[in-house]
Amino acid sequence: MENTISDYELYLYFSSLPRFAEASLDWLPRDCEYAFGEGMDDESWWVTQGVKVFKEMMADEVASAGTQVTHVIPLSGGFDSRAILGGLLENLPKSKIVAATYGIPGTWDFEISKDIVRKYGLKHESFDLSNDKWDIEQLIAAAKSLRRPVSPYQSYVRHKINNHFGADCVYWTGF
């Protein structure tokens, strides 16, 4: 008798549906041109190098993804999504950026992100999740649609955002 694991069991264990045959870390950047040397014991050196690498990476990724398509950034009050938004603002016209906020109105992430998009004059879509009814079939469908494992909550929300904006957009995430 063959011992198989159902999608349901995989989802509950991994919070995603991993496809091990397809798994690859090729998408991770491997080239680091920074030699170890003088100044590395100074915290400001590391901060400067981190900012430099982040800006270079954002410029390369935006150029690779294309500047004529819409770039969607799920925006929260967190620093990761705000850093990515900063990188997008440095490399794209505002008309090509859409911020997507999700959660429950009144929470910090939901409200802080609205303040940020207002300040920068960006297009913005809000996804109020307070009345969503979640079930295991929706969560499994969401997990199947993503290429990398993320938490059940994030996979559901990403699936919802991707379905809303469609396949012709570039999606950024800090999760």
N, C-alpha and C positions, 0 to 999 in steps of 0.2 A: 504494500500500500504506500503510495506516494505521500510524503509529508509536505504539504503546501501551506503557506500562510496567506490568509485572505487579505484583500485591500483594507478591510476593517481593522484587522489585527496589526498590519503594518502601520496604518495611520495612527492607531492608539499608541504604538511603541515609539515611532519616530516623529510624530506630528507632521508627517509628510509621507509621500509615497516614493521612496528612493528607487532609482533605476540603476542598480549597481553596474550593469554592463555599460551604461552610458556615462557613468561617473567619471569626471576628469577634473583636474585642477589646472588645466591649461589656461583658463581664463584669469588666473592669478598673475600679477606682474612678477617677473622673475629677474629683470635686469636692474641692478642697483649699482649705479656708477659712483657711489660715494665711498672713497677709500677711508679707512680708519687712519686717524692721524691727529695732528695738533688741534686743540680747541674742543675736542670731543668730550672733555670732562666738564665743560661749561654748559649748563642747562640752556642758555640762549642759543648755542650752536644747534642743539637738537630741535628747538622750536623753529629756528630759521630754516633748517633743512626740511623739517616736516611741512612747513608752509610752502616751501619751494616745490617739493615733490608733489604735494596735493594740487597746487596750481598747474604744474606741468601735466599731471594725470588728467585733471579736468579738461584742460585745453585739448589734449590728445583724444580723450573719449568723446568730447562734444564734436570735434572735427570728424572723427570716425563715424559717429552716429548720424551726422548731417545737421546743418544749420537751417535747412529749409523745412524741417518737420517740426511738429509740436513735441515739446519735452514736458513730461508730466512728473511732478515731484510730490509724493505724499509728504505733507509738511505738518510737523508737530511743533511743540515747544522745545524739543530736544536740540542739542547742538549738532548732531550728525546731519539731520535734514536741513538745518539752517546753514551748515557749512557747504553742503551740496548746492543749495539754492544760491549761495554766494558765488560758487564756481560757475553756475549756470548764468548768473547775472553778468559775470565778467566775460563770458564767451558767447552770449546770445542776445539778440534784441528781446525786450520784455514781451513782445507780441508772440514769441515762440515758446513761452513758458506758461504752464498752467499748474497752479498749486492745488492739491487735493487734500482736504482735511476730513478726517473721519473720527467718529466717537460719539460722545454724548454732549450736547450743548451745556455749557456751564463749567465743563472740566477745563483744566489749564491748557492741555494740548489743543483742544478744540478752539479755545478763545485766543490763546497766544498766537496761533498760526493766522487767525483772521486779522489780528493787529499787524502782523508782519506783511501780509499781502496788501493790506490797505496802505501801509507806509510806502511800499515799493510800486504800487499801482499795477499789480499783477492780476491776470484772470484767476478766478478761484471757484472751485466747486466744493461744496460741503456734503458729507455723507453722514446723516444722523442715524446712528445704529441703535438708538434706544428702543425702537419698535421692531427691529429685525427678529425674526424667529429662526433660530439656528437648529439644524438637524444634521445627523451624521452623514446623510447622503450629500448635502450641500458642502460639508467640510471635506469629504473625500473627493468630490468633483473639483473643488478649489485646489486641493493638494495635487491632483493629477495634472492640473493645468500649469503648474510652476515647475521650472527646471532645477531649482535648488531647494533644499529643505528649509522651511521656516516654521514658526509656531502656528498652531491651528488658527489663532486669532488673525495673525498676519496673513496667512494663506487665504483665509476667507475674504479679508478686506482687500488684499491685492487682486484677487479674482474679481471682486465687485468693481474695483476701480478700472481694471483692464477691460472688463466687459462694457463699462460706461464709455470709455474713451476710444476703444477699438484698437485694432492691430497696427494701425499706421503711425502710432506715436512711439516715442522713446520713453521708457520708464526708468526713473532713478529711485534709489531707495537707500536709506541709511540704516535699515534694520540689519 
